Amino acid sequence: MVIEGEMMEIHNYMEEAVKEVLDGILSQREDVCKCDVCRSDMMAWALNRLPSKYVATQKGRVYTKLDEINIQFKTDIIKEVVRAVEYVKDKPRH
Ligand SMILES: [Zn+2]
């Protein structure tokens, strides 16, 4: 069914979740490089180890907040993002 005027898009919600967790962790770390190269590497590293979570939403709609994800899911994301930060910290590409 096509609803006129309702532009839909497919979005990997895991990207939003990882970005939010990464921002939170990096804001508490003074010993880690936070440049675009390192941030992108951390995002990619964590996303490669977490399941994709695709959602179909109306274009421009605000995505579900991380608070609404169940706790175990959130714990898994935090675990992988922390590992990603440590990995990139030890092997920065610059
Ligand atoms: Zn860097």
PDB file of the backbone (N, CA, C, O) and the ligand in Angstrom, with CONECT records:
HET     ZN  A 101       1
ATOM      1  N   MET A   1       0.849  -1.201   0.000  1.00  0.00           N
ATOM      2  CA  MET A   1       0.000   0.000   0.000  1.00  0.00           C
ATOM      3  C   MET A   1       0.887   1.254   0.000  1.00  0.00           C
ATOM      4  O   MET A   1       1.826   1.354   0.790  1.00  0.00           O
ATOM      5  N   VAL A   2       0.593   2.174  -0.860  1.00  0.00           N
ATOM      6  CA  VAL A   2       1.354   3.426  -0.911  1.00  0.00           C
ATOM      7  C   VAL A   2       0.480   4.561  -0.385  1.00  0.00           C
ATOM      8  O   VAL A   2      -0.608   4.830  -0.895  1.00  0.00           O
ATOM      9  N   ILE A   3       0.985   5.203   0.634  1.00  0.00           N
ATOM     10  CA  ILE A   3       0.260   6.363   1.162  1.00  0.00           C
ATOM     11  C   ILE A   3       0.891   7.613   0.554  1.00  0.00           C
ATOM     12  O   ILE A   3       2.088   7.853   0.716  1.00  0.00           O
ATOM     13  N   GLU A   4       0.112   8.373  -0.118  1.00  0.00           N
ATOM     14  CA  GLU A   4       0.648   9.550  -0.789  1.00  0.00           C
ATOM     15  C   GLU A   4       1.251  10.536   0.208  1.00  0.00           C
ATOM     16  O   GLU A   4       0.665  10.825   1.251  1.00  0.00           O
ATOM     17  N   GLY A   5       2.420  11.039  -0.131  1.00  0.00           N
ATOM     18  CA  GLY A   5       3.056  12.033   0.730  1.00  0.00           C
ATOM     19  C   GLY A   5       3.830  11.438   1.892  1.00  0.00           C
ATOM     20  O   GLY A   5       4.512  12.165   2.614  1.00  0.00           O
ATOM     21  N   GLU A   6       3.737  10.120   2.088  1.00  0.00           N
ATOM     22  CA  GLU A   6       4.462   9.493   3.193  1.00  0.00           C
ATOM     23  C   GLU A   6       5.726   8.846   2.659  1.00  0.00           C
ATOM     24  O   GLU A   6       5.716   7.677   2.273  1.00  0.00           O
ATOM     25  N   MET A   7       6.800   9.593   2.635  1.00  0.00           N
ATOM     26  CA  MET A   7       8.062   9.041   2.163  1.00  0.00           C
ATOM     27  C   MET A   7       8.647   8.138   3.244  1.00  0.00           C
ATOM     28  O   MET A   7       8.859   8.558   4.382  1.00  0.00           O
ATOM     29  N   MET A   8       8.904   6.885   2.858  1.00  0.00           N
ATOM     30  CA  MET A   8       9.474   5.950   3.821  1.00  0.00           C
ATOM     31  C   MET A   8      10.946   5.759   3.529  1.00  0.00           C
ATOM     32  O   MET A   8      11.388   5.939   2.394  1.00  0.00           O
ATOM     33  N   GLU A   9      11.702   5.399   4.540  1.00  0.00           N
ATOM     34  CA  GLU A   9      13.097   5.055   4.328  1.00  0.00           C
ATOM     35  C   GLU A   9      13.485   3.910   5.254  1.00  0.00           C
ATOM     36  O   GLU A   9      12.924   3.736   6.336  1.00  0.00           O
ATOM     37  N   ILE A  10      14.470   3.129   4.789  1.00  0.00           N
ATOM     38  CA  ILE A  10      14.988   2.017   5.588  1.00  0.00           C
ATOM     39  C   ILE A  10      16.248   2.510   6.281  1.00  0.00           C
ATOM     40  O   ILE A  10      17.095   3.174   5.683  1.00  0.00           O
ATOM     41  N   HIS A  11      16.344   2.171   7.541  1.00  0.00           N
ATOM     42  CA  HIS A  11      17.406   2.736   8.346  1.00  0.00           C
ATOM     43  C   HIS A  11      17.939   1.666   9.286  1.00  0.00           C
ATOM     44  O   HIS A  11      17.165   0.941   9.911  1.00  0.00           O
ATOM     45  N   ASN A  12      19.258   1.566   9.387  1.00  0.00           N
ATOM     46  CA  ASN A  12      19.838   0.625  10.337  1.00  0.00           C
ATOM     47  C   ASN A  12      19.913   1.289  11.710  1.00  0.00           C
ATOM     48  O   ASN A  12      20.814   2.076  11.999  1.00  0.00           O
ATOM     49  N   TYR A  13      18.946   0.948  12.530  1.00  0.00           N
ATOM     50  CA  TYR A  13      18.851   1.586  13.835  1.00  0.00           C
ATOM     51  C   TYR A  13      20.101   1.373  14.688  1.00  0.00           C
ATOM     52  O   TYR A  13      20.429   2.194  15.545  1.00  0.00           O
ATOM     53  N   MET A  14      20.799   0.250  14.437  1.00  0.00           N
ATOM     54  CA  MET A  14      22.006  -0.045  15.214  1.00  0.00           C
ATOM     55  C   MET A  14      23.040   1.093  15.080  1.00  0.00           C
ATOM     56  O   MET A  14      23.798   1.356  16.013  1.00  0.00           O
ATOM     57  N   GLU A  15      23.065   1.758  13.924  1.00  0.00           N
ATOM     58  CA  GLU A  15      24.002   2.871  13.742  1.00  0.00           C
ATOM     59  C   GLU A  15      23.731   3.996  14.737  1.00  0.00           C
ATOM     60  O   GLU A  15      24.658   4.556  15.321  1.00  0.00           O
ATOM     61  N   GLU A  16      22.454   4.321  14.923  1.00  0.00           N
ATOM     62  CA  GLU A  16      22.076   5.367  15.886  1.00  0.00           C
ATOM     63  C   GLU A  16      22.490   4.968  17.289  1.00  0.00           C
ATOM     64  O   GLU A  16      23.046   5.765  18.045  1.00  0.00           O
ATOM     65  N   ALA A  17      22.202   3.699  17.626  1.00  0.00           N
ATOM     66  CA  ALA A  17      22.487   3.203  18.972  1.00  0.00           C
ATOM     67  C   ALA A  17      23.988   3.232  19.250  1.00  0.00           C
ATOM     68  O   ALA A  17      24.415   3.673  20.317  1.00  0.00           O
ATOM     69  N   VAL A  18      24.794   2.757  18.283  1.00  0.00           N
ATOM     70  CA  VAL A  18      26.244   2.719  18.463  1.00  0.00           C
ATOM     71  C   VAL A  18      26.807   4.144  18.570  1.00  0.00           C
ATOM     72  O   VAL A  18      27.691   4.412  19.384  1.00  0.00           O
ATOM     73  N   LYS A  19      26.290   5.035  17.750  1.00  0.00           N
ATOM     74  CA  LYS A  19      26.765   6.421  17.783  1.00  0.00           C
ATOM     75  C   LYS A  19      26.477   7.058  19.150  1.00  0.00           C
ATOM     76  O   LYS A  19      27.324   7.749  19.715  1.00  0.00           O
ATOM     77  N   GLU A  20      25.283   6.816  19.661  1.00  0.00           N
ATOM     78  CA  GLU A  20      24.903   7.385  20.949  1.00  0.00           C
ATOM     79  C   GLU A  20      25.789   6.846  22.083  1.00  0.00           C
ATOM     80  O   GLU A  20      26.258   7.598  22.938  1.00  0.00           O
ATOM     81  N   VAL A  21      26.006   5.514  22.063  1.00  0.00           N
ATOM     82  CA  VAL A  21      26.852   4.894  23.089  1.00  0.00           C
ATOM     83  C   VAL A  21      28.288   5.398  22.970  1.00  0.00           C
ATOM     84  O   VAL A  21      28.931   5.709  23.973  1.00  0.00           O
ATOM     85  N   LEU A  22      28.789   5.478  21.731  1.00  0.00           N
ATOM     86  CA  LEU A  22      30.167   5.933  21.504  1.00  0.00           C
ATOM     87  C   LEU A  22      30.358   7.371  21.992  1.00  0.00           C
ATOM     88  O   LEU A  22      31.359   7.673  22.641  1.00  0.00           O
ATOM     89  N   ASP A  23      29.417   8.251  21.689  1.00  0.00           N
ATOM     90  CA  ASP A  23      29.502   9.641  22.155  1.00  0.00           C
ATOM     91  C   ASP A  23      29.586   9.691  23.680  1.00  0.00           C
ATOM     92  O   ASP A  23      30.364  10.457  24.248  1.00  0.00           O
ATOM     93  N   GLY A  24      28.766   8.857  24.330  1.00  0.00           N
ATOM     94  CA  GLY A  24      28.752   8.828  25.785  1.00  0.00           C
ATOM     95  C   GLY A  24      30.072   8.366  26.365  1.00  0.00           C
ATOM     96  O   GLY A  24      30.568   8.937  27.336  1.00  0.00           O
ATOM     97  N   ILE A  25      30.648   7.315  25.757  1.00  0.00           N
ATOM     98  CA  ILE A  25      31.913   6.771  26.254  1.00  0.00           C
ATOM     99  C   ILE A  25      33.058   7.751  26.001  1.00  0.00           C
ATOM    100  O   ILE A  25      33.884   7.984  26.884  1.00  0.00           O
ATOM    101  N   LEU A  26      33.107   8.328  24.791  1.00  0.00           N
ATOM    102  CA  LEU A  26      34.209   9.238  24.449  1.00  0.00           C
ATOM    103  C   LEU A  26      34.187  10.510  25.298  1.00  0.00           C
ATOM    104  O   LEU A  26      35.235  11.097  25.570  1.00  0.00           O
ATOM    105  N   SER A  27      32.987  10.934  25.718  1.00  0.00           N
ATOM    106  CA  SER A  27      32.900  12.153  26.528  1.00  0.00           C
ATOM    107  C   SER A  27      33.523  11.955  27.906  1.00  0.00           C
ATOM    108  O   SER A  27      33.817  12.921  28.610  1.00  0.00           O
ATOM    109  N   GLN A  28      33.725  10.678  28.286  1.00  0.00           N
ATOM    110  CA  GLN A  28      34.335  10.387  29.588  1.00  0.00           C
ATOM    111  C   GLN A  28      35.792   9.951  29.478  1.00  0.00           C
ATOM    112  O   GLN A  28      36.425   9.624  30.481  1.00  0.00           O
ATOM    113  N   ARG A  29      36.325   9.948  28.246  1.00  0.00           N
ATOM    114  CA  ARG A  29      37.695   9.491  28.055  1.00  0.00           C
ATOM    115  C   ARG A  29      38.576  10.629  27.560  1.00  0.00           C
ATOM    116  O   ARG A  29      38.307  11.225  26.517  1.00  0.00           O
ATOM    117  N   GLU A  30      39.635  10.928  28.316  1.00  0.00           N
ATOM    118  CA  GLU A  30      40.553  11.976  27.905  1.00  0.00           C
ATOM    119  C   GLU A  30      41.771  11.385  27.198  1.00  0.00           C
ATOM    120  O   GLU A  30      42.570  12.109  26.604  1.00  0.00           O
ATOM    121  N   ASP A  31      41.900  10.064  27.271  1.00  0.00           N
ATOM    122  CA  ASP A  31      43.097   9.395  26.748  1.00  0.00           C
ATOM    123  C   ASP A  31      42.912   8.844  25.337  1.00  0.00           C
ATOM    124  O   ASP A  31      43.798   8.173  24.807  1.00  0.00           O
ATOM    125  N   VAL A  32      41.770   9.126  24.737  1.00  0.00           N
ATOM    126  CA  VAL A  32      41.476   8.556  23.425  1.00  0.00           C
ATOM    127  C   VAL A  32      41.329   9.654  22.383  1.00  0.00           C
ATOM    128  O   VAL A  32      40.715  10.686  22.650  1.00  0.00           O
ATOM    129  N   CYS A  33      41.893   9.435  21.189  1.00  0.00           N
ATOM    130  CA  CYS A  33      41.754  10.391  20.088  1.00  0.00           C
ATOM    131  C   CYS A  33      40.297  10.390  19.618  1.00  0.00           C
ATOM    132  O   CYS A  33      39.695   9.329  19.452  1.00  0.00           O
ATOM    133  N   LYS A  34      39.736  11.578  19.407  1.00  0.00           N
ATOM    134  CA  LYS A  34      38.322  11.684  19.022  1.00  0.00           C
ATOM    135  C   LYS A  34      38.144  12.303  17.647  1.00  0.00           C
ATOM    136  O   LYS A  34      37.091  12.867  17.349  1.00  0.00           O
ATOM    137  N   CYS A  35      39.176  12.199  16.798  1.00  0.00           N
ATOM    138  CA  CYS A  35      39.072  12.776  15.459  1.00  0.00           C
ATOM    139  C   CYS A  35      38.097  11.945  14.615  1.00  0.00           C
ATOM    140  O   CYS A  35      37.692  10.852  15.013  1.00  0.00           O
ATOM    141  N   ASP A  36      37.728  12.479  13.448  1.00  0.00           N
ATOM    142  CA  ASP A  36      36.759  11.796  12.574  1.00  0.00           C
ATOM    143  C   ASP A  36      37.232  10.416  12.134  1.00  0.00           C
ATOM    144  O   ASP A  36      36.436   9.482  12.038  1.00  0.00           O
ATOM    145  N   VAL A  37      38.535  10.291  11.864  1.00  0.00           N
ATOM    146  CA  VAL A  37      39.078   9.003  11.404  1.00  0.00           C
ATOM    147  C   VAL A  37      38.885   7.942  12.489  1.00  0.00           C
ATOM    148  O   VAL A  37      38.380   6.853  12.218  1.00  0.00           O
ATOM    149  N   CYS A  38      39.288   8.268  13.711  1.00  0.00           N
ATOM    150  CA  CYS A  38      39.183   7.301  14.812  1.00  0.00           C
ATOM    151  C   CYS A  38      37.721   7.003  15.150  1.00  0.00           C
ATOM    152  O   CYS A  38      37.350   5.847  15.352  1.00  0.00           O
ATOM    153  N   ARG A  39      36.894   8.048  15.211  1.00  0.00           N
ATOM    154  CA  ARG A  39      35.468   7.855  15.490  1.00  0.00           C
ATOM    155  C   ARG A  39      34.817   6.914  14.470  1.00  0.00           C
ATOM    156  O   ARG A  39      34.064   6.009  14.830  1.00  0.00           O
ATOM    157  N   SER A  40      35.128   7.152  13.181  1.00  0.00           N
ATOM    158  CA  SER A  40      34.547   6.323  12.122  1.00  0.00           C
ATOM    159  C   SER A  40      35.033   4.886  12.227  1.00  0.00           C
ATOM    160  O   SER A  40      34.262   3.948  12.023  1.00  0.00           O
ATOM    161  N   ASP A  41      36.324   4.710  12.548  1.00  0.00           N
ATOM    162  CA  ASP A  41      36.874   3.363  12.714  1.00  0.00           C
ATOM    163  C   ASP A  41      36.207   2.645  13.887  1.00  0.00           C
ATOM    164  O   ASP A  41      35.920   1.451  13.805  1.00  0.00           O
ATOM    165  N   MET A  42      35.963   3.368  14.970  1.00  0.00           N
ATOM    166  CA  MET A  42      35.305   2.770  16.140  1.00  0.00           C
ATOM    167  C   MET A  42      33.872   2.359  15.791  1.00  0.00           C
ATOM    168  O   MET A  42      33.419   1.274  16.156  1.00  0.00           O
ATOM    169  N   MET A  43      33.173   3.237  15.086  1.00  0.00           N
ATOM    170  CA  MET A  43      31.799   2.939  14.653  1.00  0.00           C
ATOM    171  C   MET A  43      31.780   1.667  13.803  1.00  0.00           C
ATOM    172  O   MET A  43      30.994   0.752  14.049  1.00  0.00           O
ATOM    173  N   ALA A  44      32.667   1.628  12.791  1.00  0.00           N
ATOM    174  CA  ALA A  44      32.699   0.491  11.873  1.00  0.00           C
ATOM    175  C   ALA A  44      33.072  -0.801  12.600  1.00  0.00           C
ATOM    176  O   ALA A  44      32.480  -1.852  12.358  1.00  0.00           O
ATOM    177  N   TRP A  45      34.041  -0.711  13.474  1.00  0.00           N
ATOM    178  CA  TRP A  45      34.512  -1.886  14.219  1.00  0.00           C
ATOM    179  C   TRP A  45      33.364  -2.480  15.038  1.00  0.00           C
ATOM    180  O   TRP A  45      33.133  -3.689  15.011  1.00  0.00           O
ATOM    181  N   ALA A  46      32.650  -1.622  15.763  1.00  0.00           N
ATOM    182  CA  ALA A  46      31.544  -2.095  16.597  1.00  0.00           C
ATOM    183  C   ALA A  46      30.383  -2.597  15.737  1.00  0.00           C
ATOM    184  O   ALA A  46      29.785  -3.629  16.044  1.00  0.00           O
ATOM    185  N   LEU A  47      30.067  -1.882  14.675  1.00  0.00           N
ATOM    186  CA  LEU A  47      28.927  -2.274  13.830  1.00  0.00           C
ATOM    187  C   LEU A  47      29.166  -3.608  13.132  1.00  0.00           C
ATOM    188  O   LEU A  47      28.221  -4.355  12.877  1.00  0.00           O
ATOM    189  N   ASN A  48      30.427  -3.909  12.821  1.00  0.00           N
ATOM    190  CA  ASN A  48      30.744  -5.196  12.196  1.00  0.00           C
ATOM    191  C   ASN A  48      30.522  -6.366  13.142  1.00  0.00           C
ATOM    192  O   ASN A  48      30.403  -7.508  12.699  1.00  0.00           O
ATOM    193  N   ARG A  49      30.466  -6.093  14.434  1.00  0.00           N
ATOM    194  CA  ARG A  49      30.314  -7.155  15.425  1.00  0.00           C
ATOM    195  C   ARG A  49      28.943  -7.183  16.080  1.00  0.00           C
ATOM    196  O   ARG A  49      28.690  -8.003  16.963  1.00  0.00           O
ATOM    197  N   LEU A  50      28.072  -6.304  15.660  1.00  0.00           N
ATOM    198  CA  LEU A  50      26.719  -6.267  16.211  1.00  0.00           C
ATOM    199  C   LEU A  50      25.715  -6.562  15.096  1.00  0.00           C
ATOM    200  O   LEU A  50      25.984  -6.273  13.930  1.00  0.00           O
ATOM    201  N   PRO A  51      24.571  -7.129  15.442  1.00  0.00           N
ATOM    202  CA  PRO A  51      23.576  -7.429  14.406  1.00  0.00           C
ATOM    203  C   PRO A  51      22.962  -6.143  13.860  1.00  0.00           C
ATOM    204  O   PRO A  51      22.767  -5.179  14.600  1.00  0.00           O
ATOM    205  N   SER A  52      22.659  -6.134  12.569  1.00  0.00           N
ATOM    206  CA  SER A  52      21.961  -4.982  11.996  1.00  0.00           C
ATOM    207  C   SER A  52      20.544  -4.987  12.530  1.00  0.00           C
ATOM    208  O   SER A  52      19.996  -6.041  12.853  1.00  0.00           O
ATOM    209  N   LYS A  53      19.958  -3.817  12.622  1.00  0.00           N
ATOM    210  CA  LYS A  53      18.584  -3.747  13.100  1.00  0.00           C
ATOM    211  C   LYS A  53      17.835  -2.718  12.237  1.00  0.00           C
ATOM    212  O   LYS A  53      17.768  -1.528  12.544  1.00  0.00           O
ATOM    213  N   TYR A  54      17.286  -3.245  11.154  1.00  0.00           N
ATOM    214  CA  TYR A  54      16.645  -2.341  10.205  1.00  0.00           C
ATOM    215  C   TYR A  54      15.226  -2.004  10.604  1.00  0.00           C
ATOM    216  O   TYR A  54      14.457  -2.862  11.037  1.00  0.00           O
ATOM    217  N   VAL A  55      14.899  -0.738  10.449  1.00  0.00           N
ATOM    218  CA  VAL A  55      13.532  -0.289  10.705  1.00  0.00           C
ATOM    219  C   VAL A  55      13.091   0.566   9.523  1.00  0.00           C
ATOM    220  O   VAL A  55      13.892   1.283   8.923  1.00  0.00           O
ATOM    221  N   ALA A  56      11.803   0.479   9.200  1.00  0.00           N
ATOM    222  CA  ALA A  56      11.219   1.329   8.172  1.00  0.00           C
ATOM    223  C   ALA A  56      10.503   2.467   8.874  1.00  0.00           C
ATOM    224  O   ALA A  56       9.619   2.240   9.700  1.00  0.00           O
ATOM    225  N   THR A  57      10.884   3.680   8.545  1.00  0.00           N
ATOM    226  CA  THR A  57      10.270   4.828   9.213  1.00  0.00           C
ATOM    227  C   THR A  57       9.871   5.876   8.181  1.00  0.00           C
ATOM    228  O   THR A  57      10.343   5.853   7.045  1.00  0.00           O
ATOM    229  N   GLN A  58       9.024   6.769   8.574  1.00  0.00           N
ATOM    230  CA  GLN A  58       8.713   7.899   7.724  1.00  0.00           C
ATOM    231  C   GLN A  58       9.952   8.781   7.690  1.00  0.00           C
ATOM    232  O   GLN A  58      10.635   8.959   8.698  1.00  0.00           O
ATOM    233  N   LYS A  59      10.228   9.326   6.518  1.00  0.00           N
ATOM    234  CA  LYS A  59      11.405  10.166   6.353  1.00  0.00           C
ATOM    235  C   LYS A  59      11.382  11.314   7.369  1.00  0.00           C
ATOM    236  O   LYS A  59      10.360  11.977   7.549  1.00  0.00           O
ATOM    237  N   GLY A  60      12.510  11.533   8.022  1.00  0.00           N
ATOM    238  CA  GLY A  60      12.609  12.659   8.948  1.00  0.00           C
ATOM    239  C   GLY A  60      12.069  12.391  10.334  1.00  0.00           C
ATOM    240  O   GLY A  60      12.213  13.221  11.232  1.00  0.00           O
ATOM    241  N   ARG A  61      11.440  11.226  10.519  1.00  0.00           N
ATOM    242  CA  ARG A  61      10.905  10.924  11.839  1.00  0.00           C
ATOM    243  C   ARG A  61      12.023  10.664  12.834  1.00  0.00           C
ATOM    244  O   ARG A  61      13.068  10.129  12.463  1.00  0.00           O
ATOM    245  N   VAL A  62      11.823  11.028  14.069  1.00  0.00           N
ATOM    246  CA  VAL A  62      12.832  10.791  15.102  1.00  0.00           C
ATOM    247  C   VAL A  62      12.827   9.301  15.446  1.00  0.00           C
ATOM    248  O   VAL A  62      11.773   8.700  15.653  1.00  0.00           O
ATOM    249  N   TYR A  63      14.007   8.730  15.502  1.00  0.00           N
ATOM    250  CA  TYR A  63      14.108   7.306  15.776  1.00  0.00           C
ATOM    251  C   TYR A  63      13.923   7.010  17.261  1.00  0.00           C
ATOM    252  O   TYR A  63      14.031   7.887  18.118  1.00  0.00           O
ATOM    253  N   THR A  64      13.643   5.750  17.525  1.00  0.00           N
ATOM    254  CA  THR A  64      13.487   5.292  18.902  1.00  0.00           C
ATOM    255  C   THR A  64      14.723   5.639  19.717  1.00  0.00           C
ATOM    256  O   THR A  64      15.847   5.452  19.252  1.00  0.00           O
ATOM    257  N   LYS A  65      14.529   6.126  20.886  1.00  0.00           N
ATOM    258  CA  LYS A  65      15.669   6.449  21.751  1.00  0.00           C
ATOM    259  C   LYS A  65      16.261   5.177  22.342  1.00  0.00           C
ATOM    260  O   LYS A  65      15.580   4.167  22.521  1.00  0.00           O
ATOM    261  N   LEU A  66      17.555   5.266  22.639  1.00  0.00           N
ATOM    262  CA  LEU A  66      18.286   4.114  23.160  1.00  0.00           C
ATOM    263  C   LEU A  66      17.653   3.591  24.455  1.00  0.00           C
ATOM    264  O   LEU A  66      17.690   2.390  24.721  1.00  0.00           O
ATOM    265  N   ASP A  67      17.082   4.475  25.246  1.00  0.00           N
ATOM    266  CA  ASP A  67      16.451   4.088  26.508  1.00  0.00           C
ATOM    267  C   ASP A  67      15.375   3.029  26.306  1.00  0.00           C
ATOM    268  O   ASP A  67      15.092   2.240  27.207  1.00  0.00           O
ATOM    269  N   GLU A  68      14.785   3.019  25.131  1.00  0.00           N
ATOM    270  CA  GLU A  68      13.675   2.094  24.886  1.00  0.00           C
ATOM    271  C   GLU A  68      14.136   0.705  24.467  1.00  0.00           C
ATOM    272  O   GLU A  68      13.325  -0.217  24.379  1.00  0.00           O
ATOM    273  N   ILE A  69      15.427   0.546  24.208  1.00  0.00           N
ATOM    274  CA  ILE A  69      15.949  -0.775  23.852  1.00  0.00           C
ATOM    275  C   ILE A  69      16.068  -1.591  25.133  1.00  0.00           C
ATOM    276  O   ILE A  69      16.340  -1.042  26.200  1.00  0.00           O
ATOM    277  N   ASN A  70      15.866  -2.901  25.026  1.00  0.00           N
ATOM    278  CA  ASN A  70      15.978  -3.693  26.256  1.00  0.00           C
ATOM    279  C   ASN A  70      17.416  -3.729  26.777  1.00  0.00           C
ATOM    280  O   ASN A  70      18.375  -3.558  26.025  1.00  0.00           O
ATOM    281  N   ILE A  71      17.531  -3.953  28.063  1.00  0.00           N
ATOM    282  CA  ILE A  71      18.795  -3.802  28.773  1.00  0.00           C
ATOM    283  C   ILE A  71      19.912  -4.712  28.246  1.00  0.00           C
ATOM    284  O   ILE A  71      21.055  -4.273  28.118  1.00  0.00           O
ATOM    285  N   GLN A  72      19.592  -5.969  27.941  1.00  0.00           N
ATOM    286  CA  GLN A  72      20.629  -6.883  27.471  1.00  0.00           C
ATOM    287  C   GLN A  72      21.213  -6.404  26.157  1.00  0.00           C
ATOM    288  O   GLN A  72      22.422  -6.466  25.931  1.00  0.00           O
ATOM    289  N   PHE A  73      20.323  -5.922  25.289  1.00  0.00           N
ATOM    290  CA  PHE A  73      20.719  -5.400  23.999  1.00  0.00           C
ATOM    291  C   PHE A  73      21.678  -4.230  24.180  1.00  0.00           C
ATOM    292  O   PHE A  73      22.698  -4.137  23.498  1.00  0.00           O
ATOM    293  N   LYS A  74      21.342  -3.353  25.093  1.00  0.00           N
ATOM    294  CA  LYS A  74      22.154  -2.176  25.368  1.00  0.00           C
ATOM    295  C   LYS A  74      23.512  -2.572  25.932  1.00  0.00           C
ATOM    296  O   LYS A  74      24.536  -1.982  25.584  1.00  0.00           O
ATOM    297  N   THR A  75      23.511  -3.584  26.812  1.00  0.00           N
ATOM    298  CA  THR A  75      24.758  -4.074  27.398  1.00  0.00           C
ATOM    299  C   THR A  75      25.688  -4.616  26.314  1.00  0.00           C
ATOM    300  O   THR A  75      26.896  -4.383  26.351  1.00  0.00           O
ATOM    301  N   ASP A  76      25.113  -5.344  25.342  1.00  0.00           N
ATOM    302  CA  ASP A  76      25.917  -5.878  24.239  1.00  0.00           C
ATOM    303  C   ASP A  76      26.548  -4.754  23.428  1.00  0.00           C
ATOM    304  O   ASP A  76      27.710  -4.841  23.030  1.00  0.00           O
ATOM    305  N   ILE A  77      25.778  -3.704  23.186  1.00  0.00           N
ATOM    306  CA  ILE A  77      26.291  -2.569  22.400  1.00  0.00           C
ATOM    307  C   ILE A  77      27.441  -1.897  23.148  1.00  0.00           C
ATOM    308  O   ILE A  77      28.494  -1.623  22.572  1.00  0.00           O
ATOM    309  N   ILE A  78      27.227  -1.636  24.435  1.00  0.00           N
ATOM    310  CA  ILE A  78      28.266  -0.971  25.226  1.00  0.00           C
ATOM    311  C   ILE A  78      29.547  -1.803  25.236  1.00  0.00           C
ATOM    312  O   ILE A  78      30.645  -1.264  25.100  1.00  0.00           O
ATOM    313  N   LYS A  79      29.400  -3.133  25.399  1.00  0.00           N
ATOM    314  CA  LYS A  79      30.563  -4.025  25.436  1.00  0.00           C
ATOM    315  C   LYS A  79      31.379  -3.922  24.137  1.00  0.00           C
ATOM    316  O   LYS A  79      32.603  -3.801  24.175  1.00  0.00           O
ATOM    317  N   GLU A  80      30.700  -3.972  23.011  1.00  0.00           N
ATOM    318  CA  GLU A  80      31.407  -3.922  21.726  1.00  0.00           C
ATOM    319  C   GLU A  80      32.008  -2.543  21.464  1.00  0.00           C
ATOM    320  O   GLU A  80      33.093  -2.439  20.892  1.00  0.00           O
ATOM    321  N   VAL A  81      31.308  -1.482  21.879  1.00  0.00           N
ATOM    322  CA  VAL A  81      31.834  -0.130  21.648  1.00  0.00           C
ATOM    323  C   VAL A  81      33.084   0.106  22.498  1.00  0.00           C
ATOM    324  O   VAL A  81      34.042   0.727  22.039  1.00  0.00           O
ATOM    325  N   VAL A  82      33.070  -0.390  23.735  1.00  0.00           N
ATOM    326  CA  VAL A  82      34.256  -0.255  24.594  1.00  0.00           C
ATOM    327  C   VAL A  82      35.433  -0.995  23.962  1.00  0.00           C
ATOM    328  O   VAL A  82      36.555  -0.489  23.969  1.00  0.00           O
ATOM    329  N   ARG A  83      35.187  -2.190  23.416  1.00  0.00           N
ATOM    330  CA  ARG A  83      36.258  -2.946  22.742  1.00  0.00           C
ATOM    331  C   ARG A  83      36.763  -2.192  21.523  1.00  0.00           C
ATOM    332  O   ARG A  83      37.964  -2.166  21.254  1.00  0.00           O
ATOM    333  N   ALA A  84      35.848  -1.582  20.789  1.00  0.00           N
ATOM    334  CA  ALA A  84      36.213  -0.815  19.591  1.00  0.00           C
ATOM    335  C   ALA A  84      37.109   0.367  19.962  1.00  0.00           C
ATOM    336  O   ALA A  84      38.094   0.648  19.280  1.00  0.00           O
ATOM    337  N   VAL A  85      36.754   1.056  21.054  1.00  0.00           N
ATOM    338  CA  VAL A  85      37.541   2.209  21.508  1.00  0.00           C
ATOM    339  C   VAL A  85      38.962   1.757  21.857  1.00  0.00           C
ATOM    340  O   VAL A  85      39.937   2.403  21.470  1.00  0.00           O
ATOM    341  N   GLU A  86      39.073   0.653  22.585  1.00  0.00           N
ATOM    342  CA  GLU A  86      40.388   0.150  22.978  1.00  0.00           C
ATOM    343  C   GLU A  86      41.210  -0.283  21.763  1.00  0.00           C
ATOM    344  O   GLU A  86      42.416  -0.039  21.704  1.00  0.00           O
ATOM    345  N   TYR A  87      40.556  -0.922  20.799  1.00  0.00           N
ATOM    346  CA  TYR A  87      41.258  -1.397  19.610  1.00  0.00           C
ATOM    347  C   TYR A  87      41.817  -0.225  18.800  1.00  0.00           C
ATOM    348  O   TYR A  87      42.990  -0.218  18.429  1.00  0.00           O
ATOM    349  N   VAL A  88      40.958   0.766  18.532  1.00  0.00           N
ATOM    350  CA  VAL A  88      41.377   1.908  17.711  1.00  0.00           C
ATOM    351  C   VAL A  88      42.410   2.766  18.463  1.00  0.00           C
ATOM    352  O   VAL A  88      43.315   3.337  17.855  1.00  0.00           O
ATOM    353  N   LYS A  89      42.262   2.847  19.774  1.00  0.00           N
ATOM    354  CA  LYS A  89      43.205   3.602  20.597  1.00  0.00           C
ATOM    355  C   LYS A  89      44.617   3.018  20.446  1.00  0.00           C
ATOM    356  O   LYS A  89      45.600   3.752  20.352  1.00  0.00           O
ATOM    357  N   ASP A  90      44.691   1.685  20.425  1.00  0.00           N
ATOM    358  CA  ASP A  90      45.998   1.023  20.301  1.00  0.00           C
ATOM    359  C   ASP A  90      46.536   1.053  18.872  1.00  0.00           C
ATOM    360  O   ASP A  90      47.749   1.033  18.661  1.00  0.00           O
ATOM    361  N   LYS A  91      45.630   1.102  17.891  1.00  0.00           N
ATOM    362  CA  LYS A  91      46.057   1.084  16.492  1.00  0.00           C
ATOM    363  C   LYS A  91      45.393   2.191  15.680  1.00  0.00           C
ATOM    364  O   LYS A  91      44.639   1.904  14.750  1.00  0.00           O
ATOM    365  N   PRO A  92      45.660   3.447  16.017  1.00  0.00           N
ATOM    366  CA  PRO A  92      45.049   4.535  15.225  1.00  0.00           C
ATOM    367  C   PRO A  92      45.641   4.546  13.816  1.00  0.00           C
ATOM    368  O   PRO A  92      46.790   4.148  13.622  1.00  0.00           O
ATOM    369  N   ARG A  93      44.861   4.999  12.835  1.00  0.00           N
ATOM    370  CA  ARG A  93      45.328   4.981  11.448  1.00  0.00           C
ATOM    371  C   ARG A  93      46.150   6.216  11.097  1.00  0.00           C
ATOM    372  O   ARG A  93      46.372   6.500   9.919  1.00  0.00           O
ATOM    373  N   HIS A  94      46.601   6.946  12.104  1.00  0.00           N
ATOM    374  CA  HIS A  94      47.392   8.154  11.824  1.00  0.00           C
ATOM    375  C   HIS A  94      48.487   8.296  12.864  1.00  0.00           C
ATOM    376  O   HIS A  94      49.267   9.246  12.813  1.00  0.00           O
TER     377      HIS A  94
HETATM  378 ZN    ZN A 101      42.350  10.041  15.591  1.00  0.00          ZN2+
END
